[in-house]
Every structure is written in C-alpha cells, then in structure tokens.
Amino acid sequence: YQYLSRYKKKKNLDHFAFVPGRIEGTEKECLECLMEFCGRSNPSWTELSNFAHFLNLQLRKCEKSVFFSPVVGSEFSGF
C-alpha cells in the first residue's frame, strides 16, 4: 500500500523504502487502492490477496537489487 499510494499521487519512488510497522492510511483506503491497481473490475478476496502477495514479493526483490542501491541507483533514476 505504501508504494501504491505514493505512485498514485505521482510521488518519486526512487528513494522510498518500505518501513515495516509504519501504519499509513486506513483499512478502507488500503483496500480501495489494492482494488484500483489489481486490474480486475470486481476482484475476489483471493485475487486481491494474490495480487498483494505477488506485488510484495516483487518489491522486496526490487529493494534488494543492486540497481536500487544508493551508489548504482543514482545512475538509473526512475528505473
């Protein structure tokens, strides 16, 4: 949700990193955001859960990637 909400507001994500335990927004806002980006007009709970799990997995890998480190990442702004 932290990434999607910032992306929706067109904020720069280059220097953002997920912080576990930080609570942002409400449950309703989170659900609405997930439904908006899920890609389905009326997603089931399972589809939303799978979407959130997949996105979370990809974002974790992205955060650990050398391309997004402070040194190398500056060469790939917006990547």
N, CA, C and O of each residue as an XYZ file, in Angstrom:
316
protein
N       0.821     -1.195      0.000
C       0.000      0.000      0.000
C       0.860      1.252      0.000
O       0.531      2.235     -0.664
N       1.978      1.220      0.752
C       2.833      2.405      0.832
C       3.359      2.800     -0.547
O       3.390      3.985     -0.881
N       3.767      1.830     -1.338
C       4.245      2.119     -2.691
C       3.105      2.571     -3.598
O       3.222      3.584     -4.287
N       2.009      1.824     -3.598
C       0.898      2.142     -4.495
C       0.304      3.513     -4.217
O      -0.026      4.244     -5.151
N       0.163      3.869     -2.955
C      -0.423      5.169     -2.638
C       0.483      6.305     -3.085
O      -0.001      7.336     -3.552
N       1.800      6.126     -2.946
C       2.738      7.153     -3.418
C       2.757      7.210     -4.951
O       2.819      8.291     -5.538
N       2.703      6.053     -5.583
C       2.672      6.012     -7.046
C       1.422      6.722     -7.570
O       1.488      7.479     -8.538
N       0.310      6.476     -6.935
C      -0.953      7.097     -7.342
C      -0.885      8.620     -7.231
O      -1.477      9.333     -8.041
N      -0.161      9.113     -6.225
C      -0.017     10.561     -6.020
C       1.137     11.136     -6.838
O       1.479     12.310     -6.701
N       1.744     10.290     -7.702
C       2.846     10.682     -8.583
C       4.070     11.171     -7.804
O       4.779     12.074     -8.250
N       4.307     10.571     -6.648
C       5.493     10.907     -5.863
C       6.680     10.100     -6.370
O       6.515      9.000     -6.897
N       7.869     10.652     -6.209
C       9.094      9.988     -6.626
C       9.354      8.793     -5.707
O       9.435      8.948     -4.488
N       9.481      7.617     -6.289
C       9.708      6.393     -5.513
C      11.178      5.984     -5.484
O      11.522      4.970     -4.877
N      12.047      6.757     -6.128
C      13.455      6.381     -6.218
C      14.125      6.221     -4.855
O      14.985      5.356     -4.693
N      13.752      7.022     -3.896
C      14.418      6.977     -2.590
C      13.494      6.486     -1.480
O      13.808      6.622     -0.297
N      12.374      5.925     -1.859
C      11.442      5.403     -0.855
C      11.727      3.934     -0.605
O      12.034      3.179     -1.528
N      11.621      3.542      0.648
C      11.744      2.136      1.020
C      10.669      1.814      2.051
O      10.386      2.612      2.944
N      10.093      0.664      1.916
C       9.054      0.203      2.821
C       9.596      0.131      4.247
O      10.713     -0.333      4.473
N       8.797      0.590      5.197
C       9.166      0.516      6.605
C       8.137     -0.362      7.307
O       6.990      0.048      7.485
N       8.543     -1.580      7.709
C       7.608     -2.473      8.403
C       7.102     -1.820      9.691
O       7.851     -1.165     10.415
N       5.842     -2.013      9.946
C       5.249     -1.477     11.165
C       4.712     -0.068     11.037
O       3.945      0.377     11.891
N       5.096      0.647      9.986
C       4.574      2.002      9.795
C       3.154      1.889      9.255
O       2.926      1.271      8.215
N       2.224      2.474      9.947
C       0.828      2.415      9.525
C       0.483      3.704      8.795
O       0.627      4.801      9.335
N       0.034      3.555      7.576
C      -0.379      4.691      6.761
C      -1.772      4.431      6.232
O      -2.077      3.322      5.793
N      -2.604      5.427      6.271
C      -3.954      5.285      5.745
C      -4.814      4.366      6.607
O      -4.398      3.884      7.660
N      -6.017      4.147      6.118
C      -6.965      3.289      6.821
C      -7.106      1.972      6.070
O      -6.625      1.830      4.946
N      -7.764      1.023      6.696
C      -8.015     -0.255      6.034
C      -8.829     -0.045      4.756
O      -8.589     -0.697      3.740
N      -9.785      0.868      4.823
C     -10.633      1.152      3.666
C      -9.809      1.731      2.516
O      -9.975      1.323      1.367
N      -8.920      2.680      2.824
C      -8.080      3.280      1.791
C      -7.153      2.235      1.170
O      -6.930      2.237     -0.041
N      -6.620      1.355      1.996
C      -5.743      0.297      1.502
C      -6.497     -0.629      0.557
O      -6.010     -0.946     -0.528
N      -7.671     -1.057      0.966
C      -8.475     -1.946      0.136
C      -8.860     -1.288     -1.182
O      -8.792     -1.921     -2.236
N      -9.263     -0.026     -1.130
C      -9.615      0.697     -2.353
C      -8.418      0.810     -3.296
O      -8.560      0.666     -4.511
N      -7.245      1.069     -2.730
C      -6.022      1.193     -3.536
C      -5.669     -0.145     -4.184
O      -5.339     -0.191     -5.369
N      -5.734     -1.217     -3.425
C      -5.449     -2.541     -3.979
C      -6.440     -2.889     -5.085
O      -6.057     -3.445     -6.115
N      -7.706     -2.563     -4.872
C      -8.725     -2.857     -5.884
C      -8.485     -2.052     -7.154
O      -8.713     -2.544     -8.259
N      -8.030     -0.826     -6.996
C      -7.763      0.027     -8.159
C      -6.623     -0.525     -9.014
O      -6.708     -0.509    -10.242
N      -5.572     -1.006     -8.383
C      -4.392     -1.455     -9.114
C      -4.398     -2.942     -9.440
O      -3.515     -3.423    -10.151
N      -5.363     -3.660     -8.938
C      -5.425     -5.108     -9.146
C      -5.616     -5.472    -10.612
O      -5.133     -6.514    -11.054
N      -6.300     -4.647    -11.359
C      -6.514     -4.922    -12.768
C      -7.801     -5.678    -13.061
O      -8.046     -6.061    -14.205
N      -8.612     -5.895    -12.060
C      -9.910     -6.573    -12.233
C     -11.012     -5.605    -11.825
O     -10.844     -4.820    -10.892
N     -12.131     -5.664    -12.520
C     -13.216     -4.733    -12.207
C     -13.929     -5.091    -10.904
O     -14.405     -4.199    -10.202
N     -14.010     -6.349    -10.579
C     -14.667     -6.779     -9.348
C     -13.895     -7.972     -8.774
O     -14.370     -9.106     -8.829
N     -12.694     -7.710     -8.221
C     -11.835     -8.820     -7.792
C     -12.378     -9.549     -6.570
O     -13.017     -8.954     -5.702
N     -12.112    -10.832     -6.525
C     -12.455    -11.617     -5.340
C     -11.384    -11.373     -4.277
O     -10.333    -10.799     -4.561
N     -11.664    -11.815     -3.059
C     -10.695    -11.675     -1.982
C      -9.404    -12.437     -2.336
O      -8.304    -11.965     -2.048
N      -9.542    -13.592     -2.946
C      -8.376    -14.388     -3.336
C      -7.534    -13.647     -4.375
O      -6.306    -13.646     -4.290
N      -8.180    -13.023     -5.347
C      -7.445    -12.268     -6.363
C      -6.694    -11.089     -5.737
O      -5.544    -10.828     -6.092
N      -7.338    -10.383     -4.812
C      -6.671     -9.272     -4.133
C      -5.489     -9.771     -3.299
O      -4.420     -9.160     -3.285
N      -5.697    -10.879     -2.613
C      -4.642    -11.456     -1.784
C      -3.452    -11.882     -2.639
O      -2.304    -11.609     -2.287
N      -3.724    -12.551     -3.762
C      -2.654    -12.976     -4.664
C      -1.922    -11.777     -5.255
O      -0.697    -11.795     -5.368
N      -2.656    -10.740     -5.632
C      -2.053     -9.523     -6.171
C      -1.131     -8.887     -5.136
O       0.006     -8.535     -5.447
N      -1.620     -8.738     -3.904
C      -0.822     -8.116     -2.842
C       0.425     -8.953     -2.539
O       1.509     -8.406     -2.341
N       0.268    -10.268     -2.503
C       1.407    -11.145     -2.223
C       2.456    -11.039     -3.334
O       3.648    -10.909     -3.055
N       2.012    -11.095     -4.589
C       2.931    -11.005     -5.715
C       3.649     -9.653     -5.738
O       4.864     -9.595     -5.924
N       2.896     -8.573     -5.550
C       3.484     -7.232     -5.548
C       4.501     -7.105     -4.418
O       5.584     -6.555     -4.617
N       4.161     -7.605     -3.244
C       5.062     -7.549     -2.101
C       6.359     -8.294     -2.391
O       7.445     -7.806     -2.078
N       6.245     -9.465     -2.983
C       7.424    -10.263     -3.329
C       8.315     -9.514     -4.321
O       9.534     -9.468     -4.151
N       7.713     -8.933     -5.346
C       8.476     -8.208     -6.358
C       9.144     -6.961     -5.777
O      10.284     -6.649     -6.120
N       8.436     -6.250     -4.901
C       9.003     -5.039     -4.307
C      10.151     -5.368     -3.361
O      11.122     -4.615     -3.285
N      10.055     -6.481     -2.641
C      11.168     -6.905     -1.775
C      12.411     -7.189     -2.609
O      13.514     -6.774     -2.254
N      12.226     -7.895     -3.713
C      13.358     -8.189     -4.601
C      13.935     -6.905     -5.180
O      15.151     -6.759     -5.303
N      13.071     -5.998     -5.527
C      13.497     -4.716     -6.082
C      14.333     -3.945     -5.063
O      15.380     -3.400     -5.414
N      13.891     -3.891     -3.819
C      14.616     -3.160     -2.786
C      15.998     -3.752     -2.531
O      16.919     -3.029     -2.151
N      16.151     -5.051     -2.734
C      17.434     -5.718     -2.502
C      18.351     -5.670     -3.724
O      19.531     -6.008     -3.622
N      17.833     -5.263     -4.859
C      18.588     -5.260     -6.103
C      19.714     -4.227     -6.065
O      19.556     -3.139     -5.512
N      20.838     -4.581     -6.654
C      21.980     -3.670     -6.748
C      21.626     -2.430     -7.567
O      22.215     -1.369     -7.360
N      20.687     -2.546     -8.481
C      20.294     -1.409     -9.306
C      19.598     -0.310     -8.521
O      19.466      0.814     -9.006
N      19.154     -0.628     -7.317
C      18.454      0.352     -6.499
C      19.253      0.749     -5.263
O      18.720      1.383     -4.352
N      20.523      0.377     -5.234
C      21.392      0.791     -4.138
C      21.702      2.284     -4.302
O      21.617      2.813     -5.410
N      22.059      2.961     -3.212
C      22.354      4.394     -3.308
C      23.463      4.734     -4.314
O      23.412      5.783     -4.956
N      24.457      3.861     -4.454
C      25.579      4.134     -5.355
C      25.179      3.903     -6.808
O      25.276      4.816     -7.628
N      24.737      2.710     -7.130
C      24.389      2.356     -8.506
C      23.058      2.966     -8.907
O      22.874      3.368    -10.057
N      22.135      3.037     -7.966
C      20.789      3.530     -8.262
C      20.745      4.939     -8.805
O      19.835      5.275     -9.564
N      21.704      5.776     -8.437
C      21.710      7.148     -8.941
C      21.882      7.202    -10.454
O      21.475      8.171    -11.094
N      22.482      6.168    -11.021
C      22.665      6.094    -12.464
C      21.395      5.654    -13.185
O      21.287      5.804    -14.402
N      20.440      5.116    -12.443
C      19.208      4.582    -13.029
C      17.986      5.307    -12.478
O      16.993      4.659    -12.147
N      18.030      6.589    -12.375
C      16.916      7.372    -11.833
C      15.625      7.074    -12.582
O      15.578      7.125    -13.811
N      14.575      6.760    -11.820
C      13.273      6.466    -12.414
C      13.114      5.058    -12.898
O      12.033      4.685    -13.356
N      14.160      4.255    -12.814
C      14.133      2.878    -13.288
C      13.129      2.080    -12.511
O      12.958      0.888    -12.764
